Amino acid sequence: MASYLVPTLQQAFCGVVGSNISPNVTDTATGISPATTQPQSILGFLFSFTALQDWLKLIVIGGVLESSRRLFYSAYNKFVNSFFITAIFDDGDDSYDWMMVWLSKHPSWAEAREIQISTNSFGLKSSAVLIPGEDEGASDLVQGSRKLAYMPRVSTTQSLWFRRRWVTVTRSQEPSGYYSRPEDRLTIRIMTRHHRVLNELLQEAKREYKAALEHSITIYVSDSSNCWRNVASRPKRPLRSIVLDPGIKDLLIDDAKDFLGSKPWYAARGIPFRRGYLLYGAPGSGKTSIIHSLAGELGLDVYIISLSRVGMDDNALSELISELPEKCIALMEDIDAAFTQTLNRDDEPSESGPGERPDGPHAREPPKSTSRVSLSGLLNALDGVGAQEGRILFATTNKYGALDPALCRPGRMDVHIEFKLASQFQARELYRYFYLPEEDEGAECEDDDGSGKESLGSGYAKSTNLIDLDPASDSSEKPSTASIKVSPRGNGNLSRAPKLSHREILQLASRFADAIPERQFSMASLQGYLMGYKTRPLDAVNDVAAWVEKEQSKKTTATANLDDA
Ligand SMILES: Nc1ncnc2c1ncn2[C@@H]1O[C@H](COP(=O)(O)OP(=O)(O)OP(=O)(O)O)[C@@H](O)[C@H]1O
């Protein structure tokens, strides 16, 4: 074919060249100029039968070559891939966050030459603020701050070693969703034939991620598309910081721990593996705080179910509850509000049982429901067929009496606990914890047995000159801020705190508690009062009687106004 094509093309080419040399020369035989004949002869040649045969041959040979090339590459890729496991992680999935946190700490990943700097939290909900080297000596996360992450730029592939296996990591952006918005994707290829190595990598990444969250709990809420979204990580609150009447905290923690370890027991008896706690009582008495603290103690995430969320109805609620993970705390705050929003949330807490409305002058009409979640929808969601097993449900309310008995029955709410206004015992313990937050358990015991030993762990340094804190003693000897030496220690407000011994704090705590009338003030209001005396424990005690008087007269006026209305 080539032997045929070459002379013909040469002939055509020469004709064209010739026409350029003497463009005005006309072919005498035909009367047509060569410039017009040459393209026609080329076209004629190209579509002649013999040439078409040659084209066909070219196409067939080209096709065979291309197919063999593709076949070879696909076989080659298959062969190479058989030595690798490829895992894809999409942004928005928890596993993506595990991997990103793990990778951001990996030396090879951080040594990339084309770097993207990121303050992203990757679900840890604490943005990175420290530049590497800026925080010598400070441990990450413990102080609530993380280092910036150095990451390879998108579309680059980085390689690293994991358990003597070669791993390549590629960051890319792929269009996703309705508007094809680019979303980050991580592709990890591990040189191994076993999923075991991938699982080990995932386990390590998840472990590190959890360790980063060790000092915090993760809070989830449902978004407008009815999916659970990780919205915050909160520092764990020590159980000791919540002061309840003796026995309540132990009851809650023991019961919840016992439940979490009893899955086989429930299965053997065919009882649905769920537990519900109803915490009711005065506002600001620690219901929400104890739930968050328990979540930290039990290592569970908190899923907040808001019955009054826009778009929440029976179906959405049931779907949300069925999507809860196996071990978690589901929290429904102010469970009464969804059905009784016409009631004032600040009404006196009801002493009556569920379904028993208080009679008397303040009794109201049965409240109308304003929520799109119906009571039967809620009941079904809590223990219907789709209800998740293994979850602990906490519900809180200030109006126990307004709740439907069906909602409170065992199986839905197994344990009911009342939270009352502060007792003197609580006031004393609150004061003590407020000014001695770092006191260890041992120190508490030492003092409780009356030995009067002082705590070395006290937030307040040991005082050499003990002052007389006995209120019974002569008023001229009563402690006042003027009689306390102010010793600067460290930076910030605490540097202005006086040096008081452990024993002195305890004595002040007792005096503080004596001034608080039993069950009249919420713990939140006592905490609010002490906040005004962060560095003045003595003034807090000296001024408390006046504060109590003022608050009581405010309450009397408010009640009188309510009666007049
Ligand atoms: N028993 C308590 N011990 C220590 N602090 C408390 C206690 N009760 C309340 N507080 C403090 O008061 C504030 C409010 O508490 P919390 O939100 O837990 O009360 P609540 O009972 O859930 O109130 P509400 O019914 O209004 O939601 C918190 O900052 C908490 O630190």
The ligand as a Tripos MOL2 file, in Angstrom:
@<TRIPOS>MOLECULE
LIG
   31    33     1     0     0
SMALL
NO_CHARGES

@<TRIPOS>ATOM
      1 N1        -26.2680   20.1610   91.2330 N.pl3     1 LIG1
      2 C1        -25.4260   21.0130   90.6490 C.ar      1 LIG1
      3 N2        -24.1120   20.9630   90.9330 N.ar      1 LIG1
      4 C2        -23.2620   21.8120   90.3640 C.ar      1 LIG1
      5 N3        -23.6300   22.7560   89.4740 N.ar      1 LIG1
      6 C3        -24.9170   22.8460   89.1550 C.ar      1 LIG1
      7 C4        -25.8740   21.9770   89.7200 C.ar      1 LIG1
      8 N4        -27.0650   22.2800   89.2210 N.ar      1 LIG1
      9 C5        -26.8830   23.2850   88.3580 C.ar      1 LIG1
     10 N5        -25.6000   23.6190   88.3170 N.ar      1 LIG1
     11 C6        -25.0190   24.6640   87.4730 C.3       1 LIG1
     12 O1        -26.0770   25.4440   86.9770 O.3       1 LIG1
     13 C7        -26.0340   25.5870   85.5620 C.3       1 LIG1
     14 C8        -27.3380   25.0740   84.9550 C.3       1 LIG1
     15 O2        -27.4700   23.7080   85.2130 O.3       1 LIG1
     16 P1        -28.2990   22.7150   84.2900 P.3       1 LIG1
     17 O3        -28.4680   23.2740   82.9270 O.co2     1 LIG1
     18 O4        -27.6810   21.3680   84.3960 O.co2     1 LIG1
     19 O5        -29.6870   22.7290   85.0090 O.3       1 LIG1
     20 P2        -31.0340   22.0370   84.5330 P.3       1 LIG1
     21 O6        -31.6130   21.3690   85.7230 O.co2     1 LIG1
     22 O7        -30.8120   21.2000   83.3380 O.co2     1 LIG1
     23 O8        -31.8770   23.3110   84.1610 O.3       1 LIG1
     24 P3        -33.1080   23.3960   83.1520 P.3       1 LIG1
     25 O9        -34.1960   22.5570   83.7040 O.co2     1 LIG1
     26 O10       -33.4380   24.8560   83.1860 O.co2     1 LIG1
     27 O11       -32.6220   22.9380   81.8290 O.co2     1 LIG1
     28 C9        -24.8400   24.8270   85.0840 C.3       1 LIG1
     29 O12       -23.8620   25.7570   84.7150 O.3       1 LIG1
     30 C10       -24.3510   24.0280   86.2750 C.3       1 LIG1
     31 O13       -22.9570   24.1460   86.3860 O.3       1 LIG1
@<TRIPOS>BOND
     1     1     2 1
     2     2     3 ar
     3     2     7 ar
     4     3     4 ar
     5     4     5 ar
     6     5     6 ar
     7     6     7 ar
     8     6    10 ar
     9     7     8 ar
    10     8     9 ar
    11     9    10 ar
    12    10    11 1
    13    11    12 1
    14    11    30 1
    15    12    13 1
    16    13    14 1
    17    13    28 1
    18    14    15 1
    19    15    16 1
    20    16    17 2
    21    16    18 1
    22    16    19 1
    23    19    20 1
    24    20    21 2
    25    20    22 1
    26    20    23 1
    27    23    24 1
    28    24    25 2
    29    24    26 1
    30    24    27 1
    31    28    29 1
    32    28    30 1
    33    30    31 1
@<TRIPOS>SUBSTRUCTURE
     1 LIG1         1 GROUP 0 **** ****
